């Protein structure tokens, strides 16, 4: 599902990623752990096409059989919206919109008809136990509920891969456990691949494979 070769990233004199090689299989749940500053989030952003690597000899990133390094910005944005979902520590819901409207946004960007998008959003929110919260705005929902809305938003275009950056870092322990279990339920039901950056050791150890980053490299 993902093959990354010789991924480097520098910001001025700071060399954040130092030749990362990585292969992730379809329907695999991968956790990426390491100390702050090890390069975890930078790697996640590059794998998720939100940032670009520094191009060195033989640098390449292939997702679902498509070489990403050859795409222009417009094509890359379309590919990202069609194939990739994102879940962040801070849910990044738009406060002026309801749960239903927030979930529909990526579908609207993808030119999905309104009726079809809303039907799919309602199905997802119901699946996530939020059928009673469709028309609530984020500030009237708990942190766990807001994060589940963000999960529904990530799933609306039926992406092949979900990238999650500290998805439970802002949740209480009970909500975090519910979210962690949800990832595995989603993988089993929808066969999606999850790549999760986390400091939560419980979530990291639940994954099919745990990768450890140290000083810009994967060491185990």
C-alpha positions in Angstrom: 0.0 0.0 0.0 2.9 2.4 0.8 6.5 2.2 -0.3 8.9 5.0 0.7 12.5 5.0 -0.4 15.3 7.3 0.7 13.1 9.9 2.3 15.0 13.0 3.4 13.7 16.3 4.8 15.5 19.4 5.9 14.4 22.8 7.1 17.3 25.2 6.6 20.2 23.6 8.5 17.9 21.1 10.4 18.1 17.7 8.9 14.8 16.1 10.1 14.6 12.9 8.1 17.7 11.1 7.1 17.0 8.5 4.5 13.9 6.7 5.7 12.9 3.5 3.9 9.5 2.0 4.7 7.0 -0.5 3.3 3.4 -0.8 4.6 1.0 -3.5 3.5 -2.7 -3.2 2.7 -5.0 -3.3 5.8 -2.0 -3.1 8.2 -2.1 -0.9 11.3 1.3 0.7 11.9 2.3 2.7 14.9 5.2 5.1 14.8 6.8 6.0 18.1 9.8 8.0 19.3 10.9 11.0 21.3 9.7 14.5 20.4 11.8 15.8 17.6 12.6 12.3 16.2 10.8 13.2 12.9 7.6 11.2 13.4 5.1 14.0 12.3 7.3 15.1 9.4 7.4 11.5 8.1 3.6 11.2 8.5 3.1 14.5 6.6 5.3 13.3 3.8 3.7 9.9 3.6 0.3 11.6 3.6 1.4 14.0 0.8 0.9 17.1 3.0 4.6 17.9 2.6 7.2 16.9 0.0 10.5 15.2 0.6 13.8 16.6 -0.5 14.6 14.8 -3.7 17.8 12.8 -3.6 19.0 10.0 -5.8 16.4 7.2 -5.9 13.9 9.1 -3.6 10.4 7.8 -4.3 7.0 7.5 -2.6 4.4 5.1 -4.0 0.9 4.9 -2.5 -1.6 2.3 -3.7 0.5 1.6 -6.8 0.8 5.3 -7.7 4.2 7.1 -7.7 3.4 10.4 -5.9 6.7 12.1 -6.7 5.6 12.6 -10.3 2.3 14.4 -9.6 1.9 18.2 -9.8 0.1 20.0 -7.0 -3.3 19.9 -8.5 -3.1 16.1 -9.3 -1.6 15.5 -5.8 -4.5 17.3 -4.1 -7.0 15.3 -6.1 -5.2 12.0 -5.2 -5.0 13.0 -1.5 -8.7 13.7 -1.3 -9.7 10.5 -3.1 -7.3 8.0 -1.4 -6.2 9.4 2.0 -7.9 10.4 5.2 -6.5 12.3 8.2 -7.1 12.4 11.9 -5.2 14.9 14.0 -4.8 15.4 17.8 -6.9 18.5 17.6 -9.9 17.5 15.5 -9.8 20.6 13.3 -13.6 20.7 12.9 -15.0 23.9 11.6 -16.8 25.5 14.5 -19.5 27.2 12.5 -20.7 23.9 10.9 -22.6 21.0 12.4 -21.3 17.5 12.7 -23.1 16.5 9.5 -21.7 19.5 7.6 -18.2 18.9 8.8 -18.2 15.3 7.7 -19.6 16.2 4.2 -16.9 18.8 3.4 -14.3 16.4 1.8 -17.1 14.8 -0.2 -18.2 18.2 -1.5 -14.6 19.0 -2.5 -14.8 15.7 -4.4 -17.9 16.9 -6.3 -20.1 14.3 -4.6 -23.8 15.3 -5.0 -25.2 16.8 -1.8 -27.8 14.1 -1.2 -25.3 11.3 -1.7 -22.7 12.9 0.6 -25.2 13.6 3.4 -26.5 10.0 3.2 -23.0 8.6 3.5 -22.2 11.1 6.3 -25.3 10.0 8.2 -24.4 6.4 7.8 -20.9 7.0 9.2 -22.1 9.1 12.1 -24.6 6.5 13.0 -22.0 3.8 12.8 -19.8 5.8 15.2 -22.7 6.3 17.6 -23.4 9.9 16.8 -26.8 9.7 15.1 -28.2 12.0 17.8 -25.5 14.6 17.2 -25.9 15.2 13.5 -27.0 18.8 13.9 -24.8 19.8 16.9 -21.8 22.1 16.4 -18.4 21.1 17.8 -18.6 23.3 20.9 -21.7 21.4 22.1 -20.0 18.0 21.9 -17.5 16.2 24.1 -13.9 15.8 23.1 -14.5 12.1 22.3 -17.5 13.0 20.2 -15.6 15.6 18.3 -12.8 13.2 17.5 -15.4 10.6 16.2 -16.8 13.3 13.9 -13.2 13.8 12.7 -13.0 10.1 12.1 -16.2 10.1 10.1 -14.9 13.0 8.0 -11.7 11.1 7.3 -13.8 8.1 6.1 -16.3 10.0 3.9 -14.5 9.5 0.6 -13.7 5.8 1.4 -9.9 6.3 1.5 -7.5 3.4 1.2 -5.2 4.9 4.0 -5.9 6.8 7.2 -3.0 8.8 8.7 -3.4 9.7 12.4 -1.2 12.1 14.3 -1.6 11.7 18.1 -5.3 11.0 17.6 -6.0 10.3 21.3 -3.5 12.8 22.7 -6.2 15.3 23.7 -8.7 12.7 25.1 -9.4 11.3 28.5 -8.4 7.6 29.0 -11.9 6.2 28.4 -12.4 8.1 25.2 -8.9 7.2 24.1 -9.5 3.5 24.6 -12.8 3.8 22.7 -11.0 5.5 19.8 -8.2 2.9 19.7 -10.6 0.1 19.6 -12.5 1.9 16.8 -9.4 1.9 14.6 -9.2 -1.8 14.7 -12.9 -2.3 14.1 -12.7 0.0 11.1 -9.7 -1.9 9.7 -11.5 -5.2 10.1 -14.7 -3.9 8.5 -13.4 -1.6 5.7 -9.9 -3.1 5.1 -8.2 0.2 5.4 -4.5 0.8 6.2 -3.7 2.9 9.3 -0.5 4.8 10.0 -0.6 6.2 13.5 2.0 8.5 15.2 1.5 8.2 19.0 3.0 8.6 22.4 0.3 6.3 23.8 2.2 3.1 24.5 -1.0 1.1 24.8 -2.1 2.1 21.3 1.4 1.6 19.9 1.5 -2.0 21.2 -1.9 -2.8 19.8 -0.7 -2.1 16.3 0.3 -4.9 13.9 3.7 -3.4 13.8 5.5 -0.8 15.8 8.2 1.4 14.3 10.6 3.4 16.4 12.2 6.6 15.2 15.4 8.1 16.5 17.1 11.2 15.1 15.3 11.1 11.8 15.7 7.4 11.1 13.6 4.2 11.7 15.7 2.1 14.0 13.3 -0.7 14.8 
